[in-house]
């Protein structure tokens, strides 16, 4: 790890000369903060996929909320150098899949109902 030029003498930080300007530098060895929104987004996105076949409207709402939380947490993670970027990305992907599955389930249900 490189010694940051703005850090006190003897204190090492991550980022070095390639750190973004204005981004807070973490001290080496300090635990990174975990983003709770990324965890919530992943849980809601997974529940949205699970509810796709059972209750499509509930699953759609959960998936949309999961995608919104994942998108906002990705920006927050990048800005504050937090842990959970992969989790937020997975939540975003699963949430989008959940939206597609829920819409397809609703369309299939409407077709089945209208054909009878």
C-alpha positions as CSV (number, residue, x, y, z in Angstrom):
1,X,0.0,0.0,0.0
2,X,1.2,3.4,-0.8
3,X,1.6,6.2,1.7
4,X,-0.9,9.0,0.8
5,X,0.6,12.4,0.6
6,X,-2.2,14.0,2.7
7,X,-2.1,11.4,5.4
8,X,-0.2,12.0,8.7
9,X,3.3,10.6,8.8
10,X,3.5,6.8,9.1
11,X,-0.2,6.3,8.3
12,X,-0.9,4.2,5.2
13,X,-4.0,4.6,3.1
14,X,-5.6,2.7,0.2
15,X,-5.8,4.3,-3.2
16,X,-2.5,5.9,-3.5
17,X,-2.0,8.2,-6.5
18,X,-4.9,6.6,-8.4
19,X,-7.5,7.5,-5.8
20,X,-10.3,9.7,-7.0
21,X,-10.0,13.4,-6.0
22,X,-12.4,14.2,-3.1
23,X,-12.9,10.5,-2.2
24,X,-12.2,9.8,1.5
25,X,-9.2,7.6,1.9
26,X,-9.5,4.7,4.3
27,X,-6.7,3.9,6.6
28,X,-5.0,0.6,6.1
29,X,-6.4,-2.1,8.3
30,X,-9.6,-0.2,9.2
31,X,-12.7,-2.4,8.4
32,X,-14.7,-1.1,5.5
33,X,-18.3,-0.2,6.2
34,X,-20.9,-2.6,4.7
35,X,-23.7,-1.1,2.8
36,X,-27.1,-2.1,4.3
37,X,-29.0,-1.0,1.3
38,X,-27.2,-3.5,-0.9
39,X,-28.2,-6.3,1.5
40,X,-31.8,-5.2,1.5
41,X,-31.8,-4.9,-2.3
42,X,-30.5,-8.4,-2.7
43,X,-33.1,-9.8,-0.3
44,X,-36.0,-7.9,-2.0
45,X,-34.8,-8.9,-5.5
46,X,-34.6,-12.6,-4.5
47,X,-38.1,-12.4,-3.0
48,X,-39.4,-10.8,-6.2
49,X,-38.2,-13.7,-8.2
50,X,-39.7,-16.2,-5.7
51,X,-43.1,-14.4,-5.8
52,X,-43.0,-14.3,-9.7
53,X,-45.2,-17.4,-10.0
54,X,-47.2,-17.1,-6.8
55,X,-48.2,-13.5,-6.5
56,X,-47.0,-11.6,-9.6
57,X,-48.1,-8.2,-8.5
58,X,-46.3,-8.5,-5.1
59,X,-43.2,-9.9,-6.8
60,X,-43.2,-7.0,-9.3
61,X,-43.3,-4.5,-6.5
62,X,-40.5,-6.3,-4.6
63,X,-38.4,-6.5,-7.7
64,X,-38.8,-2.8,-8.6
65,X,-37.9,-1.8,-5.0
66,X,-34.9,-4.1,-5.1
67,X,-33.7,-2.5,-8.4
68,X,-34.1,1.0,-7.0
69,X,-32.2,0.1,-3.8
70,X,-29.5,-1.6,-5.8
71,X,-29.0,1.3,-8.1
72,X,-28.8,3.8,-5.3
73,X,-26.5,1.6,-3.2
74,X,-24.1,1.2,-6.1
75,X,-23.6,4.9,-6.3
76,X,-23.3,5.1,-2.5
77,X,-20.7,2.3,-2.4
78,X,-18.6,3.9,-5.1
79,X,-18.8,7.4,-3.5
80,X,-17.9,6.2,0.0
81,X,-15.7,3.3,-0.8
82,X,-17.8,0.8,1.0
83,X,-18.0,-3.0,0.8
84,X,-20.9,-4.6,-1.1
85,X,-20.4,-3.6,-4.7
86,X,-20.8,-7.1,-5.9
87,X,-23.9,-7.7,-3.8
88,X,-25.5,-4.5,-5.2
89,X,-24.7,-5.6,-8.8
90,X,-26.1,-9.0,-8.1
91,X,-29.3,-7.5,-6.6
92,X,-29.6,-5.2,-9.7
93,X,-29.3,-8.2,-12.1
94,X,-31.7,-10.4,-10.1
95,X,-34.1,-7.6,-9.7
96,X,-34.3,-7.0,-13.5
97,X,-34.8,-10.7,-14.0
98,X,-37.5,-10.6,-11.4
99,X,-39.3,-7.7,-13.2
100,X,-39.2,-9.7,-16.5
101,X,-40.5,-12.9,-14.8
102,X,-43.3,-11.0,-13.0
103,X,-44.4,-9.2,-16.1
104,X,-44.3,-12.5,-18.1
105,X,-46.3,-14.2,-15.4
106,X,-48.9,-11.5,-15.4
107,X,-49.2,-11.6,-19.2
108,X,-49.5,-15.4,-19.1
109,X,-52.2,-15.2,-16.4
110,X,-54.1,-12.6,-18.5
111,X,-53.9,-14.8,-21.6
112,X,-55.1,-17.9,-19.7
113,X,-58.0,-16.0,-18.1
114,X,-59.1,-14.4,-21.4
115,X,-58.9,-17.7,-23.3
116,X,-61.5,-19.3,-21.0
